[in-house]
Amino acid sequence: MYYAADADLFAPVNVEQTIDVSFYGHGSELREEWMTNMITNPSKRLPDVNFSVGGGNFGIDMGNAKLIGPVPYSAFREFCCKSKINLNITRWSHTNIYASATARPFELAAYGACIVSQPYKGIEEWFEVGKEIIVVNNEDEAVETYEWLLSSDEERLKIGERARQRILKEHTYRHRAKKIIEVCKSCN
């Protein structure tokens, strides 16, 4: 059973997108490599791009990213929706086990966010890579992808809308509840 999102709770909010690239998390442990490849070094290579990182306990250099600290749950939706690109950087203990779901890609997709992710074994179980979520394989791809997406409002919006539609079609908690009911009925 994979994670999902409450499509009402995680609905997009209409706010001005004042952040170019954002990430939210707690701790860098087991994701240092991808935080470096997707935040630290790209923020140094793209000095005119606004990187904002929420959360804390990052034991690595965050480059030129603005550290904003913890974001209250009540403000999380606005933080994500203010960002043109939302990063999915997951601990390797999840990304290296096929389809080991975490909540973040489902939440971001429900917001209609344009998501850029590190490689994640099994992510194609939930999203169509290249259409509903973008996966980068290294720092250079991250930089190229940010430049491309930041140059095209239309493309970012399309990716985010397709991700949200995928959530509404297959990945709400109602879908998960129906699946549990089906499994329980088949056991009788």
VEXTOR-323779 format. One record per atom (N, C-alpha, C, O): residue number from 1; x, z, y. Coordinates in steps of 0.001 Angstrom, whole numbers. Layout:
! residues N
{NUM; {X; Z; Y}}
...
This chain:
! residues 188
{1; {856; 0; -1169}}
{1; {0; 0; 0}}
{1; {904; 0; 1233}}
{1; {1744; 884; 1403}}
{2; {720; -986; 2073}}
{2; {1532; -1117; 3270}}
{2; {894; -377; 4438}}
{2; {-279; -4; 4397}}
{3; {1691; -175; 5471}}
{3; {1146; 347; 6718}}
{3; {156; -664; 7279}}
{3; {27; -1779; 6774}}
{4; {-525; -262; 8310}}
{4; {-1475; -1115; 9005}}
{4; {-1552; -596; 10434}}
{4; {-715; 200; 10859}}
{5; {-2557; -1049; 11172}}
{5; {-2758; -555; 12537}}
{5; {-4244; -442; 12807}}
{5; {-5042; -1213; 12273}}
{6; {-4610; 508; 13625}}
{6; {-5970; 631; 14124}}
{6; {-6059; -346; 15297}}
{6; {-5479; -114; 16358}}
{7; {-6786; -1429; 15094}}
{7; {-6821; -2507; 16095}}
{7; {-7493; -2088; 17395}}
{7; {-7290; -2730; 18426}}
{8; {-8286; -1026; 17367}}
{8; {-8888; -537; 18605}}
{8; {-7907; 351; 19361}}
{8; {-7724; 202; 20569}}
{9; {-7284; 1266; 18646}}
{9; {-6314; 2169; 19256}}
{9; {-5079; 1408; 19749}}
{9; {-4530; 1725; 20804}}
{10; {-4654; 420; 18993}}
{10; {-3467; -359; 19339}}
{10; {-3849; -1710; 19931}}
{10; {-3252; -2733; 19599}}
{11; {-4830; -1708; 20794}}
{11; {-5257; -2927; 21483}}
{11; {-4370; -3159; 22701}}
{11; {-3882; -2205; 23306}}
{12; {-4161; -4413; 23058}}
{12; {-3353; -4703; 24246}}
{12; {-3989; -4127; 25501}}
{12; {-5209; -3980; 25585}}
{13; {-3154; -3807; 26464}}
{13; {-3625; -3363; 27772}}
{13; {-3020; -4328; 28794}}
{13; {-1863; -4733; 28674}}
{14; {-3802; -4681; 29777}}
{14; {-3359; -5645; 30785}}
{14; {-2531; -4928; 31854}}
{14; {-3077; -4294; 32757}}
{15; {-1223; -5038; 31740}}
{15; {-294; -4467; 32717}}
{15; {752; -5522; 33051}}
{15; {986; -6450; 32276}}
{16; {1366; -5369; 34197}}
{16; {2435; -6292; 34574}}
{16; {3632; -6075; 33659}}
{16; {4037; -4939; 33411}}
{17; {4186; -7156; 33166}}
{17; {5348; -7055; 32277}}
{17; {6620; -6967; 33120}}
{17; {7168; -7977; 33561}}
{18; {7066; -5745; 33327}}
{18; {8231; -5482; 34170}}
{18; {9507; -5244; 33363}}
{18; {10585; -5093; 33936}}
{19; {9388; -5210; 32050}}
{19; {10536; -5017; 31160}}
{19; {10759; -6319; 30412}}
{19; {9809; -6906; 29896}}
{20; {11995; -6774; 30347}}
{20; {12275; -8003; 29596}}
{20; {12331; -7733; 28093}}
{20; {11642; -8390; 27313}}
{21; {13155; -6763; 27692}}
{21; {13357; -6455; 26272}}
{21; {13270; -4945; 26109}}
{21; {13919; -4197; 26841}}
{22; {12467; -4500; 25147}}
{22; {12363; -3056; 24944}}
{22; {12498; -2678; 23477}}
{22; {12260; -3472; 22567}}
{23; {12891; -1434; 23300}}
{23; {12951; -821; 21970}}
{23; {12545; 630; 22127}}
{23; {12865; 1275; 23125}}
{24; {11840; 1133; 21133}}
{24; {11510; 2555; 21118}}
{24; {11841; 3111; 19742}}
{24; {11464; 2534; 18722}}
{25; {12542; 4223; 19722}}
{25; {12866; 4859; 18454}}
{25; {13494; 6213; 18670}}
{25; {13798; 6616; 19793}}
{26; {13676; 6894; 17575}}
{26; {14315; 8204; 17610}}
{26; {15510; 8170; 16672}}
{26; {15369; 8149; 15449}}
{27; {16674; 8166; 17273}}
{27; {17912; 8182; 16510}}
{27; {18425; 6798; 16174}}
{27; {17658; 5858; 15965}}
{28; {19733; 6699; 16128}}
{28; {20377; 5434; 15781}}
{28; {20868; 5435; 14333}}
{28; {21309; 4404; 13825}}
{29; {20792; 6576; 13678}}
{29; {21298; 6695; 12311}}
{29; {20662; 5653; 11392}}
{29; {19443; 5483; 11374}}
{30; {21498; 4970; 10642}}
{30; {21122; 3932; 9674}}
{30; {20599; 2649; 10327}}
{30; {20063; 1777; 9643}}
{31; {20754; 2536; 11646}}
{31; {20415; 1288; 12324}}
{31; {21411; 955; 13431}}
{31; {21125; 136; 14304}}
{32; {22574; 1587; 13392}}
{32; {23591; 1367; 14426}}
{32; {23980; -107; 14549}}
{32; {24079; -639; 15654}}
{33; {24199; -760; 13407}}
{33; {24641; -2159; 13430}}
{33; {23643; -3040; 14179}}
{33; {24036; -3858; 15011}}
{34; {22353; -2875; 13885}}
{34; {21361; -3749; 14499}}
{34; {21027; -3344; 15922}}
{34; {20639; -4193; 16724}}
{35; {21168; -2075; 16254}}
{35; {21009; -1681; 17656}}
{35; {22142; -2280; 18486}}
{35; {21931; -2698; 19624}}
{36; {23330; -2317; 17917}}
{36; {24475; -2934; 18595}}
{36; {24263; -4437; 18745}}
{36; {24511; -4998; 19813}}
{37; {23801; -5095; 17666}}
{37; {23596; -6547; 17678}}
{37; {22421; -6991; 18538}}
{37; {22404; -8117; 19036}}
{38; {21439; -6111; 18714}}
{38; {20213; -6530; 19397}}
{38; {20025; -5883; 20770}}
{38; {19226; -6358; 21577}}
{39; {20767; -4791; 21036}}
{39; {20634; -4126; 22343}}
{39; {21973; -4026; 23055}}
{39; {22148; -4604; 24128}}
{40; {22923; -3298; 22471}}
{40; {24181; -2988; 23143}}
{40; {24887; -4242; 23650}}
{40; {25082; -4411; 24853}}
{41; {25262; -5107; 22733}}
{41; {26036; -6286; 23123}}
{41; {25218; -7316; 23892}}
{41; {25715; -7849; 24884}}
{42; {23977; -7627; 23481}}
{42; {23198; -8562; 24295}}
{42; {22966; -8058; 25720}}
{42; {22950; -8857; 26657}}
{43; {22786; -6747; 25899}}
{43; {22567; -6240; 27265}}
{43; {23810; -6420; 28130}}
{43; {23706; -6518; 29353}}
{44; {24976; -6464; 27508}}
{44; {26213; -6726; 28253}}
{44; {26378; -8217; 28524}}
{44; {26891; -8605; 29574}}
{45; {25951; -9045; 27591}}
{45; {26098; -10490; 27732}}
{45; {25040; -11102; 28658}}
{45; {25239; -12181; 29218}}
{46; {23919; -10398; 28809}}
{46; {22815; -10897; 29638}}
{46; {22558; -9900; 30769}}
{46; {21559; -9181; 30743}}
{47; {23456; -9851; 31767}}
{47; {23346; -8823; 32802}}
{47; {22081; -8909; 33659}}
{47; {21699; -7921; 34286}}
{48; {21433; -10058; 33696}}
{48; {20223; -10198; 34497}}
{48; {18945; -9881; 33720}}
{48; {17843; -9976; 34260}}
{49; {19100; -9506; 32459}}
{49; {17949; -9177; 31623}}
{49; {17772; -7661; 31600}}
{49; {18724; -6911; 31379}}
{50; {16544; -7231; 31832}}
{50; {16201; -5816; 31878}}
{50; {15907; -5307; 30463}}
{50; {14852; -5605; 29903}}
{51; {16832; -4544; 29891}}
{51; {16649; -3900; 28596}}
{51; {16245; -2451; 28854}}
{51; {16915; -1755; 29617}}
{52; {15165; -1987; 28233}}
{52; {14741; -589; 28351}}
{52; {14590; -2; 26958}}
{52; {13987; -611; 26075}}
{53; {15143; 1183; 26775}}
{53; {15111; 1847; 25477}}
{53; {14476; 3220; 25649}}
{53; {14955; 4048; 26423}}
{54; {13402; 3443; 24924}}
{54; {12739; 4743; 24931}}
{54; {13084; 5517; 23680}}
{54; {13533; 4949; 22684}}
{55; {12873; 6809; 23742}}
{55; {13192; 7666; 22602}}
{55; {14441; 8457; 22900}}
{55; {14680; 8855; 24040}}
{56; {15235; 8683; 21877}}
{56; {16454; 9448; 22105}}
{56; {17270; 9659; 20850}}
{56; {16992; 9091; 19794}}
{57; {18282; 10489; 20996}}
{57; {19229; 10796; 19926}}
{57; {19978; 9553; 19445}}
{57; {20155; 9338; 18246}}
{58; {20408; 8750; 20401}}
{58; {21168; 7555; 20064}}
{58; {22647; 7893; 20145}}
{58; {23170; 8196; 21218}}
{59; {23301; 7838; 19022}}
{59; {24705; 8198; 18958}}
{59; {25628; 7017; 19137}}
{59; {26774; 7050; 18688}}
{60; {25143; 5971; 19789}}
{60; {25970; 4781; 20009}}
{60; {25886; 4382; 21478}}
{60; {24992; 4810; 22208}}
{61; {26839; 3552; 21891}}
{61; {26827; 2967; 23229}}
{61; {25614; 2048; 23321}}
{61; {25408; 1211; 22442}}
{62; {24825; 2188; 24350}}
{62; {23635; 1356; 24513}}
{62; {23864; 242; 25532}}
{62; {22911; -364; 26020}}
{63; {25129; -24; 25850}}
{63; {25431; -1127; 26752}}
{63; {24803; -929; 28115}}
{63; {24887; 155; 28692}}
{64; {24170; -1978; 28635}}
{64; {23530; -1930; 29946}}
{64; {22039; -1626; 29865}}
{64; {21315; -1785; 30848}}
{65; {21582; -1191; 28698}}
{65; {20163; -864; 28555}}
{65; {19835; 396; 29345}}
{65; {20616; 1346; 29384}}
{66; {18676; 382; 29966}}
{66; {18191; 1557; 30687}}
{66; {17568; 2510; 29664}}
{66; {16642; 2138; 28944}}
{67; {18080; 3731; 29605}}
{67; {17539; 4734; 28697}}
{67; {16462; 5510; 29440}}
{67; {16737; 6144; 30459}}
{68; {15243; 5460; 28931}}
{68; {14143; 6104; 29640}}
{68; {13690; 7398; 28973}}
{68; {12827; 8092; 29510}}
{69; {14247; 7731; 27829}}
{69; {13893; 8969; 27144}}
{69; {12569; 8862; 26404}}
{69; {12012; 7776; 26248}}
{70; {12077; 10007; 25952}}
{70; {10826; 10006; 25188}}
{70; {9648; 9484; 26015}}
{70; {9547; 9739; 27215}}
{71; {8779; 8763; 25354}}
{71; {7556; 8257; 25971}}
{71; {6402; 8980; 25274}}
{71; {6276; 8904; 24052}}
{72; {5559; 9679; 26036}}
{72; {4430; 10362; 25405}}
{72; {3552; 9365; 24657}}
{72; {3432; 8206; 25056}}
{73; {2949; 9820; 23583}}
{73; {2092; 8949; 22788}}
{73; {1029; 8277; 23657}}
{73; {684; 7116; 23438}}
{74; {520; 9004; 24629}}
{74; {-519; 8459; 25508}}
{74; {-7; 7308; 26383}}
{74; {-804; 6537; 26917}}
{75; {1303; 7190; 26529}}
{75; {1894; 6140; 27366}}
{75; {2598; 5060; 26535}}
{75; {3115; 4090; 27090}}
{76; {2618; 5223; 25223}}
{76; {3347; 4286; 24358}}
{76; {2788; 2869; 24453}}
{76; {3553; 1908; 24545}}
{77; {1473; 2730; 24431}}
{77; {847; 1401; 24504}}
{77; {1271; 683; 25779}}
{77; {1620; -497; 25744}}
{78; {1241; 1394; 26905}}
{78; {1625; 774; 28167}}
{78; {3097; 368; 28152}}
{78; {3446; -708; 28636}}
{79; {3965; 1226; 27597}}
{79; {5389; 900; 27501}}
{79; {5581; -401; 26727}}
{79; {6320; -1282; 27167}}
{80; {4924; -525; 25582}}
{80; {5078; -1737; 24770}}
{80; {4499; -2958; 25460}}
{80; {5104; -4031; 25440}}
{81; {3338; -2805; 26068}}
{81; {2686; -3944; 26717}}
{81; {3387; -4373; 28000}}
{81; {3213; -5507; 28446}}
{82; {4183; -3480; 28603}}
{82; {4963; -3836; 29797}}
{82; {6159; -4718; 29453}}
{82; {6790; -5296; 30338}}
{83; {6459; -4813; 28176}}
{83; {7651; -5539; 27750}}
{83; {7332; -6964; 27316}}
{83; {6365; -7205; 26594}}
{84; {8148; -7890; 27763}}
{84; {7988; -9283; 27365}}
{84; {8396; -9488; 25911}}
{84; {7795; -10287; 25193}}
{85; {9424; -8756; 25486}}
{85; {9912; -8817; 24101}}
{85; {10037; -7390; 23601}}
{85; {10651; -6545; 24253}}
{86; {9449; -7123; 22434}}
{86; {9569; -5815; 21793}}
{86; {10436; -5963; 20553}}
{86; {10221; -6861; 19738}}
{87; {11410; -5084; 20417}}
{87; {12317; -5153; 19277}}
{87; {11839; -4272; 18130}}
{87; {11368; -3153; 18330}}
{88; {11975; -4808; 16933}}
{88; {11745; -4058; 15704}}
{88; {13107; -3860; 15058}}
{88; {13644; -4768; 14424}}
{89; {13658; -2662; 15226}}
{89; {14957; -2336; 14625}}
{89; {14712; -1143; 13712}}
{89; {14481; -22; 14165}}
{90; {14770; -1414; 12428}}
{90; {14393; -432; 11419}}
{90; {15627; 28; 10652}}
{90; {16584; -730; 10492}}
{91; {15602; 1245; 10190}}
{91; {16718; 1794; 9412}}
{91; {16953; 941; 8160}}
{91; {16007; 469; 7529}}
{92; {18228; 756; 7815}}
{92; {18550; -124; 6690}}
{92; {17932; 373; 5393}}
{92; {17728; -412; 4467}}
{93; {17631; 1668; 5310}}
{93; {17013; 2180; 4083}}
{93; {15628; 1573; 3855}}
{93; {15140; 1569; 2725}}
{94; {14990; 1064; 4901}}
{94; {13723; 341; 4750}}
{94; {13955; -1154; 4652}}
{94; {13340; -1820; 3819}}
{95; {14821; -1690; 5480}}
{95; {14967; -3148; 5530}}
{95; {15600; -3726; 4272}}
{95; {15441; -4916; 3997}}
{96; {16306; -2917; 3513}}
{96; {16985; -3416; 2312}}
{96; {16187; -3227; 1031}}
{96; {16624; -3668; -31}}
{97; {15040; -2591; 1105}}
{97; {14151; -2451; -46}}
{97; {12961; -3354; 222}}
{97; {12268; -3185; 1226}}
{98; {12718; -4302; -655}}
{98; {11707; -5323; -435}}
{98; {10354; -4714; -71}}
{98; {9811; -3884; -799}}
{99; {9823; -5146; 1074}}
{99; {8493; -4769; 1554}}
{99; {8303; -3262; 1707}}
{99; {7213; -2740; 1471}}
{100; {9365; -2569; 2100}}
{100; {9254; -1142; 2411}}
{100; {8752; -1029; 3849}}
{100; {9533; -1049; 4801}}
{101; {7447; -912; 3981}}
{101; {6795; -1002; 5284}}
{101; {7089; 200; 6170}}
{101; {7225; 1331; 5703}}
{102; {7181; -82; 7452}}
{102; {7204; 941; 8493}}
{102; {6070; 603; 9455}}
{102; {5583; -528; 9468}}
{103; {5655; 1561; 10245}}
{103; {4491; 1369; 11107}}
{103; {4745; 434; 12279}}
{103; {3844; -294; 12695}}
{104; {5965; 445; 12818}}
{104; {6216; -225; 14093}}
{104; {5829; -1696; 14142}}
{104; {5159; -2086; 15099}}
{105; {6203; -2552; 13174}}
{105; {5811; -3959; 13348}}
{105; {4294; -4159; 13375}}
{105; {3803; -5064; 14050}}
{106; {3561; -3336; 12657}}
{106; {2100; -3442; 12662}}
{106; {1530; -2995; 14009}}
{106; {622; -3630; 14547}}
{107; {2066; -1904; 14548}}
{107; {1609; -1416; 15850}}
{107; {1898; -2435; 16952}}
{107; {1030; -2752; 17765}}
{108; {3125; -2938; 16965}}
{108; {3496; -3912; 17996}}
{108; {2645; -5172; 17900}}
{108; {2194; -5703; 18915}}
{109; {2430; -5646; 16681}}
{109; {1611; -6843; 16501}}
{109; {181; -6599; 16969}}
{109; {-435; -7489; 17556}}
{110; {-356; -5409; 16718}}
{110; {-1715; -5094; 17164}}
{110; {-1815; -5119; 18683}}
{110; {-2870; -5435; 19234}}
{111; {-715; -4784; 19361}}
{111; {-696; -4861; 20828}}
{111; {-615; -6298; 21318}}
{111; {-772; -6551; 22513}}
{112; {-373; -7244; 20416}}
{112; {-173; -8623; 20825}}
{112; {1222; -8854; 21370}}
{112; {1450; -9775; 22154}}
{113; {2160; -8004; 20948}}
{113; {3539; -8077; 21440}}
{113; {4288; -9242; 20811}}
{113; {4043; -9614; 19664}}
{114; {5194; -9800; 21576}}
{114; {6154; -10763; 21051}}
{114; {7270; -9932; 20425}}
{114; {8010; -9248; 21133}}
{115; {7390; -9991; 19105}}
{115; {8314; -9133; 18366}}
{115; {9525; -9923; 17908}}
{115; {9404; -11014; 17350}}
{116; {10708; -9345; 18157}}
{116; {11951; -9863; 17603}}
{116; {12488; -8774; 16680}}
{116; {12616; -7616; 17079}}
{117; {12796; -9152; 15458}}
{117; {13211; -8192; 14443}}
{117; {14556; -8557; 13840}}
{117; {14966; -9718; 13837}}
{118; {15225; -7544; 13335}}
{118; {16393; -7761; 12494}}
{118; {15902; -8314; 11155}}
{118; {14699; -8296; 10899}}
{119; {16797; -8803; 10296}}
{119; {16367; -9201; 8952}}
{119; {15749; -8003; 8234}}
{119; {16230; -6876; 8350}}
{120; {14678; -8265; 7492}}
{120; {13892; -7195; 6877}}
{120; {13323; -7774; 5589}}
{120; {12398; -8586; 5629}}
{121; {13866; -7366; 4453}}
{121; {13412; -7916; 3174}}
{121; {11920; -7665; 3004}}
{121; {11459; -6524; 3050}}
{122; {11175; -8747; 2806}}
{122; {9752; -8635; 2563}}
{122; {8876; -8723; 3797}}
{122; {7654; -8620; 3685}}
{123; {9461; -8912; 4973}}
{123; {8642; -8972; 6192}}
{123; {7650; -10135; 6129}}
{123; {6605; -10110; 6779}}
{124; {7992; -11150; 5341}}
{124; {7094; -12295; 5190}}
{124; {5831; -11935; 4405}}
{124; {4898; -12735; 4345}}
{125; {5790; -10758; 3812}}
{125; {4565; -10271; 3173}}
{125; {3497; -9978; 4228}}
{125; {2303; -10036; 3931}}
{126; {3913; -9665; 5444}}
{126; {2991; -9227; 6486}}
{126; {2844; -10234; 7613}}
{126; {1765; -10365; 8192}}
{127; {3929; -10955; 7935}}
{127; {3927; -11869; 9075}}
{127; {4627; -13170; 8706}}
{127; {5528; -13195; 7868}}
{128; {4189; -14261; 9355}}
{128; {4873; -15533; 9175}}
{128; {6058; -15570; 10142}}
{128; {5892; -15609; 11361}}
{129; {7251; -15556; 9560}}
{129; {8478; -15554; 10353}}
{129; {8586; -16876; 11108}}
{129; {8385; -17953; 10546}}
{130; {8907; -16767; 12389}}
{130; {9026; -17931; 13244}}
{130; {7741; -18292; 13958}}
{130; {7755; -19047; 14931}}
{131; {6628; -17756; 13479}}
{131; {5336; -18047; 14093}}
{131; {4683; -16784; 14649}}
{131; {4133; -16800; 15751}}
{132; {4743; -15682; 13881}}
{132; {4107; -14429; 14285}}
{132; {5130; -13344; 14615}}
{132; {4804; -12348; 15260}}
{133; {6324; -13541; 14184}}
{133; {7439; -12624; 14440}}
{133; {8715; -13452; 14375}}
{133; {8811; -14395; 13590}}
{134; {9688; -13100; 15197}}
{134; {10973; -13815; 15189}}
{134; {12013; -12887; 14562}}
{134; {12104; -11712; 14919}}
{135; {12787; -13419; 13634}}
{135; {13858; -12652; 12990}}
{135; {15189; -13264; 13402}}
{135; {15388; -14475; 13308}}
{136; {16095; -12406; 13859}}
{136; {17437; -12852; 14218}}
{136; {18422; -12300; 13195}}
{136; {18236; -11202; 12670}}
{137; {19469; -13070; 12916}}
{137; {20421; -12697; 11878}}
{137; {21742; -12165; 12395}}
{137; {22574; -11699; 11616}}
{138; {21943; -12231; 13712}}
{138; {23192; -11729; 14279}}
{138; {23040; -11627; 15798}}
{138; {22008; -11993; 16360}}
{139; {24066; -11136; 16433}}
{139; {24058; -10942; 17893}}
{139; {23848; -12247; 18647}}
{139; {23057; -12298; 19589}}
{140; {24551; -13305; 18238}}
{140; {24407; -14580; 18945}}
{140; {22972; -15097; 18872}}
{140; {22441; -15594; 19865}}
{141; {22345; -14981; 17703}}
{141; {20949; -15399; 17577}}
{141; {20046; -14542; 18451}}
{141; {19084; -15045; 19030}}
{142; {20347; -13251; 18551}}
{142; {19551; -12366; 19407}}
{142; {19625; -12849; 20852}}
{142; {18597; -12982; 21515}}
{143; {20823; -13108; 21337}}
{143; {20997; -13564; 22724}}
{143; {20262; -14878; 22952}}
{143; {19541; -15022; 23939}}
{144; {20440; -15843; 22044}}
{144; {19773; -17143; 22176}}
{144; {18255; -16985; 22152}}
{144; {17545; -17648; 22909}}
{145; {17764; -16115; 21289}}
{145; {16324; -15897; 21169}}
{145; {15762; -15251; 22428}}
{145; {14706; -15657; 22912}}
{146; {16453; -14254; 22961}}
{146; {15990; -13623; 24203}}
{146; {15944; -14648; 25334}}
{146; {14972; -14703; 26087}}
{147; {16997; -15460; 25451}}
{147; {17020; -16471; 26520}}
{147; {15852; -17436; 26368}}
{147; {15176; -17756; 27345}}
{148; {15619; -17894; 25158}}
{148; {14521; -18835; 24879}}
{148; {13168; -18210; 25212}}
{148; {12361; -18801; 25929}}
{149; {12927; -17009; 24684}}
{149; {11620; -16382; 24884}}
{149; {11383; -15980; 26335}}
{149; {10264; -16087; 26836}}
{150; {12424; -15521; 27003}}
{150; {12251; -15131; 28407}}
{150; {12037; -16336; 29315}}
{150; {11551; -16189; 30437}}
{151; {12392; -17520; 28842}}
{151; {12189; -18735; 29635}}
{151; {10801; -19341; 29406}}
{151; {10433; -20303; 30081}}
{152; {10026; -18790; 28462}}
{152; {8742; -19393; 28135}}
{152; {7651; -18336; 27954}}
{152; {7464; -17797; 26863}}
{153; {6939; -18052; 29042}}
{153; {5804; -17130; 28954}}
{153; {4809; -17613; 27908}}
{153; {4278; -16817; 27133}}
{154; {4561; -18907; 27887}}
{154; {3577; -19484; 26972}}
{154; {3955; -19218; 25515}}
{154; {3102; -18826; 24719}}
{155; {5213; -19425; 25162}}
{155; {5644; -19221; 23769}}
{155; {5535; -17748; 23379}}
{155; {5064; -17425; 22288}}
{156; {5968; -16860; 24266}}
{156; {5859; -15416; 23974}}
{156; {4412; -15018; 23735}}
{156; {4109; -14295; 22786}}
{157; {3518; -15491; 24596}}
{157; {2105; -15149; 24457}}
{157; {1523; -15686; 23162}}
{157; {725; -15007; 22515}}
{158; {1911; -16898; 22772}}
{158; {1433; -17482; 21515}}
{158; {1886; -16647; 20323}}
{158; {1091; -16346; 19433}}
{159; {3151; -16277; 20308}}
{159; {3679; -15475; 19198}}
{159; {2942; -14143; 19116}}
{159; {2537; -13719; 18034}}
{160; {2771; -13491; 20247}}
{160; {2065; -12212; 20268}}
{160; {614; -12339; 19834}}
{160; {112; -11495; 19092}}
{161; {-55; -13373; 20285}}
{161; {-1461; -13565; 19910}}
{161; {-1591; -13864; 18417}}
{161; {-2499; -13356; 17759}}
{162; {-690; -14682; 17883}}
{162; {-742; -14968; 16442}}
{162; {-487; -13697; 15628}}
{162; {-1110; -13490; 14586}}
{163; {432; -12846; 16105}}
{163; {702; -11579; 15409}}
{163; {-534; -10692; 15436}}
{163; {-893; -10096; 14421}}
{164; {-1185; -10601; 16590}}
{164; {-2401; -9773; 16686}}
{164; {-3501; -10324; 15778}}
{164; {-4186; -9561; 15097}}
{165; {-3667; -11636; 15769}}
{165; {-4686; -12228; 14901}}
{165; {-4404; -11937; 13427}}
{165; {-5332; -11734; 12643}}
{166; {-3146; -11919; 13059}}
{166; {-2773; -11586; 11676}}
{166; {-3164; -10148; 11352}}
{166; {-3660; -9863; 10262}}
{167; {-2937; -9241; 12309}}
{167; {-3332; -7844; 12111}}
{167; {-4840; -7767; 11906}}
{167; {-5310; -7137; 10960}}
{168; {-5595; -8406; 12791}}
{168; {-7058; -8354; 12711}}
{168; {-7577; -8960; 11410}}
{168; {-8604; -8528; 10886}}
{169; {-6874; -9948; 10896}}
{169; {-7304; -10642; 9684}}
{169; {-6931; -9889; 8408}}
{169; {-7674; -9932; 7428}}
{170; {-5768; -9188; 8408}}
{170; {-5260; -8653; 7144}}
{170; {-4700; -7238; 7173}}
{170; {-4539; -6629; 6116}}
{171; {-4398; -6697; 8352}}
{171; {-3592; -5471; 8362}}
{171; {-4171; -4332; 9194}}
{171; {-3429; -3636; 9887}}
{172; {-5481; -4135; 9136}}
{172; {-6062; -2955; 9782}}
{172; {-6223; -1866; 8718}}
{172; {-6126; -2135; 7520}}
{173; {-6469; -648; 9169}}
{173; {-6696; 424; 8204}}
{173; {-8000; 203; 7439}}
{173; {-8154; 713; 6330}}
{174; {-8922; -536; 8003}}
{174; {-10137; -892; 7257}}
{174; {-9782; -1772; 6059}}
{174; {-10340; -1607; 4974}}
{175; {-8851; -2709; 6263}}
{175; {-8393; -3530; 5135}}
{175; {-7771; -2657; 4050}}
{175; {-8014; -2862; 2861}}
{176; {-6970; -1686; 4470}}
{176; {-6316; -815; 3483}}
{176; {-7341; 46; 2746}}
{176; {-7229; 256; 1538}}
{177; {-8342; 543; 3478}}
{177; {-9390; 1361; 2842}}
{177; {-10172; 533; 1822}}
{177; {-10466; 1014; 728}}
{178; {-10511; -707; 2174}}
{178; {-11214; -1585; 1231}}
{178; {-10377; -1818; -25}}
{178; {-10904; -1857; -1137}}
{179; {-9077; -1971; 164}}
{179; {-8193; -2181; -984}}
{179; {-8188; -951; -1894}}
{179; {-8230; -1084; -3117}}
{180; {-8138; 221; -1312}}
{180; {-8166; 1455; -2110}}
{180; {-9477; 1538; -2892}}
{180; {-9475; 1894; -4071}}
{181; {-10588; 1212; -2242}}
{181; {-11879; 1242; -2912}}
{181; {-11911; 249; -4069}}
{181; {-12406; 566; -5150}}
{182; {-11381; -955; -3841}}
{182; {-11332; -1969; -4907}}
{182; {-10513; -1479; -6090}}
{182; {-10920; -1644; -7240}}
{183; {-9360; -877; -5815}}
{183; {-8499; -377; -6892}}
{183; {-9205; 735; -7663}}
{183; {-9176; 771; -8893}}
{184; {-9835; 1636; -6921}}
{184; {-10562; 2744; -7571}}
{184; {-11698; 2218; -8442}}
{184; {-11903; 2713; -9550}}
{185; {-12435; 1228; -7959}}
{185; {-13531; 664; -8742}}
{185; {-13019; -41; -9999}}
{185; {-13666; -8; -11045}}
{186; {-11852; -676; -9887}}
{186; {-11314; -1387; -11041}}
{186; {-10776; -431; -12108}}
{186; {-10555; -837; -13249}}
{187; {-10568; 811; -11749}}
{187; {-10063; 1802; -12699}}
{187; {-11176; 2398; -13551}}
{187; {-10898; 3062; -14549}}
{188; {-12416; 2172; -13178}}
{188; {-13556; 2739; -13920}}
{188; {-13881; 1929; -15146}}
{188; {-14810; 2266; -15881}}
